[in-house]
Amino acid sequence: MRVKICGITNNEDAQAAVESGADALGFVFAKSPRQVTKELARDIIEQLPPFVSPVGVFVDERVDITKEVCNFCHIHTVQLHGKEDPLYLNDLEGYKIIKAFRINEEDDLKLLANYKSHAFLLDSYVKGVMGGTGVPFRWEIARQAHKYGTIILSGGLTPENVREAIYIVQPYAVDVSSGVESSPGKKDKALMKRFMVNAKI
């Protein structure tokens, strides 16, 4: 199972995530307790070892700014966590694209059919919050999403529930942020290790 740890805000947490076995690290460039500057992100990314992928997380950002930030930071995978329309993705040719959707009910999955992305990230719907809520949704819904493409499961995952979530959904990867934090934007080394042990089974 591939694991992305999102909301990395400092090099210490990045290195601890890598040591715990993370396959990808997420850097949030949108308004959030976990937001980072492009300068900080580049500094952290430059110190990552090979085979650990940095992912840039954006929310309804202008395409030219998204590209500029990614080029500056040497990021090749873009996670779109806002209300970006399908045409927006066409302007990001050359990047791997993860389109995130906040899921509340099964009908929400129908939107996925309109998008051509390399993967879909399914997160929990919490009114007014775009991600990192720590709230899970009904995983049985996510299981129905495989017909639309590659699925990354997110939303309220913790060391305690990730194994069950993987069993139910059988996703390509899982994505965790608040579930391995001691406080917003600060990762907990022990929680990350426990998460990995239970996810990579």
C-alpha positions as CSV (number, residue, x, y, z in Angstrom):
1,M,0.0,0.0,0.0
2,R,1.3,3.4,-1.0
3,V,1.1,6.2,1.7
4,K,1.1,9.9,1.3
5,I,1.6,12.1,4.4
6,C,0.1,15.5,3.7
7,G,0.6,18.8,5.3
8,I,4.4,18.7,5.8
9,T,5.5,22.1,7.2
10,N,9.2,21.5,8.3
11,N,12.2,19.4,7.4
12,E,12.2,17.4,10.7
13,D,8.7,16.1,10.0
14,A,9.6,15.4,6.3
15,Q,12.6,13.3,7.3
16,A,10.6,11.5,10.0
17,A,7.9,10.7,7.5
18,V,10.4,9.3,5.0
19,E,12.0,7.2,7.8
20,S,8.6,5.8,8.7
21,G,8.1,4.6,5.1
22,A,6.1,7.4,3.3
23,D,6.0,7.1,-0.5
24,A,4.9,10.7,-1.0
25,L,4.7,14.0,1.0
26,G,2.1,16.7,0.5
27,F,2.8,20.4,0.6
28,V,-0.2,22.7,1.0
29,F,0.0,26.0,-0.9
30,A,-3.5,27.1,0.1
31,K,-4.9,28.8,3.2
32,S,-4.6,26.2,5.9
33,P,-2.9,25.6,9.3
34,R,-0.5,23.5,7.2
35,Q,0.2,26.1,4.5
36,V,3.9,26.5,3.4
37,T,5.7,29.0,1.2
38,K,7.2,27.9,-2.0
39,E,10.6,28.7,-0.6
40,L,10.2,26.5,2.5
41,A,8.7,23.7,0.4
42,R,11.7,23.8,-2.1
43,D,14.2,23.7,0.8
44,I,12.5,20.6,2.2
45,I,12.0,18.9,-1.1
46,E,15.7,19.4,-2.1
47,Q,16.6,17.2,1.0
48,L,14.3,14.3,0.1
49,P,15.9,11.1,-1.0
50,P,15.1,9.4,-4.4
51,F,11.7,7.7,-4.8
52,V,9.9,9.9,-2.4
53,S,7.4,12.0,-4.4
54,P,6.5,15.6,-3.4
55,V,2.9,16.6,-4.1
56,G,1.7,20.2,-4.4
57,V,-1.8,20.8,-2.9
58,F,-3.7,23.7,-4.4
59,V,-7.3,25.1,-3.9
60,D,-8.8,27.0,-6.8
61,E,-5.5,28.6,-7.6
62,R,-4.7,30.3,-10.9
63,V,-3.1,27.9,-13.4
64,D,-0.1,30.1,-14.0
65,I,0.6,30.4,-10.3
66,T,0.2,26.6,-9.8
67,K,2.7,26.0,-12.5
68,E,5.1,28.6,-11.2
69,V,5.1,27.2,-7.7
70,C,5.6,23.6,-9.0
71,N,8.4,24.6,-11.3
72,F,10.1,26.5,-8.5
73,C,9.8,23.6,-6.1
74,H,10.5,20.8,-8.6
75,I,7.1,19.3,-8.0
76,H,5.6,17.1,-10.8
77,T,2.4,15.9,-9.1
78,V,-0.5,18.4,-8.4
79,Q,-3.4,17.7,-6.1
80,L,-6.4,19.9,-6.8
81,H,-8.5,20.3,-3.7
82,G,-11.0,23.0,-4.8
83,K,-13.8,23.4,-7.3
84,E,-11.6,23.4,-10.3
85,D,-13.5,22.5,-13.5
86,P,-12.5,19.8,-16.0
87,L,-10.9,22.3,-18.3
88,Y,-8.5,23.5,-15.6
89,L,-6.9,20.1,-15.7
90,N,-6.2,20.4,-19.5
91,D,-4.0,23.4,-18.7
92,L,-1.7,21.3,-16.5
93,E,-0.4,19.0,-19.3
94,G,2.8,17.4,-18.2
95,Y,1.9,17.1,-14.6
96,K,0.5,14.1,-12.8
97,I,-2.9,15.3,-11.5
98,I,-4.8,14.1,-8.4
99,K,-8.3,15.6,-8.3
100,A,-9.8,15.6,-4.8
101,F,-13.5,15.3,-4.1
102,R,-15.3,15.7,-0.8
103,I,-17.7,12.9,-0.4
104,N,-20.9,13.0,1.6
105,E,-23.1,10.6,-0.3
106,E,-22.9,8.1,-3.2
107,D,-24.3,10.6,-5.7
108,D,-21.2,12.8,-5.1
109,L,-19.2,10.2,-7.0
110,K,-20.9,11.0,-10.3
111,L,-18.7,14.1,-10.6
112,L,-15.7,12.0,-11.1
113,A,-16.9,11.0,-14.6
114,N,-16.3,14.5,-15.8
115,Y,-12.6,14.6,-15.0
116,K,-9.5,13.1,-16.6
117,S,-7.0,12.9,-13.9
118,H,-4.3,10.4,-13.0
119,A,-6.1,9.6,-9.7
120,F,-9.0,10.7,-7.6
121,L,-8.6,11.5,-3.9
122,L,-11.7,10.9,-1.9
123,D,-12.0,13.1,1.2
124,S,-14.7,13.7,3.8
125,Y,-17.2,16.5,3.3
126,V,-17.2,19.0,6.1
127,K,-19.0,22.3,5.4
128,G,-16.5,25.2,4.9
129,V,-13.4,23.0,5.3
130,M,-11.5,21.8,2.2
131,G,-9.4,19.1,3.9
132,G,-7.5,18.0,6.9
133,T,-10.7,17.6,9.0
134,G,-9.9,14.3,10.7
135,V,-13.5,13.2,9.9
136,P,-14.0,9.9,8.1
137,F,-16.8,9.2,5.6
138,R,-18.6,6.0,4.8
139,W,-15.9,3.9,3.2
140,E,-18.5,1.7,1.4
141,I,-19.1,4.8,-0.8
142,A,-15.4,4.9,-1.8
143,R,-15.5,1.3,-2.8
144,Q,-18.0,2.2,-5.5
145,A,-15.5,4.7,-7.1
146,H,-13.1,2.3,-8.7
147,K,-15.1,2.3,-11.9
148,Y,-14.0,6.0,-12.4
149,G,-10.2,5.4,-12.1
150,T,-7.4,5.1,-9.6
151,I,-8.6,5.9,-6.0
152,I,-6.6,7.5,-3.1
153,L,-8.5,7.3,0.2
154,S,-8.3,10.2,2.6
155,G,-10.5,11.7,5.3
156,G,-10.2,10.8,9.0
157,L,-7.6,8.0,8.6
158,T,-5.7,7.1,11.8
159,P,-3.3,4.4,12.9
160,E,-6.4,2.7,14.5
161,N,-8.7,2.6,11.5
162,V,-6.5,2.6,8.4
163,R,-6.2,-1.2,8.1
164,E,-10.0,-1.5,8.1
165,A,-10.4,1.3,5.6
166,I,-7.9,-0.4,3.2
167,Y,-9.7,-3.7,3.6
168,I,-13.1,-2.2,2.7
169,V,-12.0,0.2,-0.1
170,Q,-8.9,-1.5,-1.6
171,P,-7.5,1.9,-2.7
172,Y,-4.4,2.5,-4.8
173,A,-3.1,4.6,-1.9
174,V,-4.0,6.3,1.4
175,D,-3.5,9.9,2.4
176,V,-3.2,11.1,6.0
177,S,-2.7,14.4,7.6
178,S,-4.3,15.2,10.9
179,G,-4.4,11.5,11.9
180,V,-0.6,11.6,12.5
181,E,-0.3,15.0,14.1
182,S,0.3,16.2,17.6
183,S,-1.1,19.6,16.6
184,P,-2.2,21.1,13.2
185,G,0.9,21.2,11.0
186,K,3.1,19.3,13.5
187,K,3.6,15.5,12.8
188,D,4.0,12.9,15.5
189,K,6.8,10.5,14.8
190,A,5.3,7.6,16.8
191,L,1.9,8.1,15.1
192,M,3.4,8.1,11.6
193,K,5.3,4.8,12.4
194,R,2.1,3.2,13.7
195,F,0.2,4.3,10.7
196,M,2.7,2.8,8.3
197,V,2.8,-0.5,10.2
198,N,-1.0,-0.8,9.8
199,A,-1.2,0.6,6.3
200,K,1.6,-1.4,4.7
201,I,0.3,-4.9,5.3
